[in-house]
């Protein structure tokens, strides 16, 4: 068994997997971010997955209108229930992000 070298081995693994995915893809970063959001909806991913991927999408210039466009585009394929679930989980993820930002602001005061 290998020795743990960081305090966040699961996050490190996810970062490594994501980096390898980016390197293997021929898509530009914006398209890749939108495809990942579509895939999250397709598999009914948890809110935390949206939190991580929406932050990355925001960093490459993806806005809320583009995310809505992706959800509208995939609705006939994945179904309205998955899109409704994705929308709710995105709201949950954004609520968490706001709460964390508020806590960070309070701790800095």
Beta strands, then each sheet from edge to edge (+ up, - down):
end
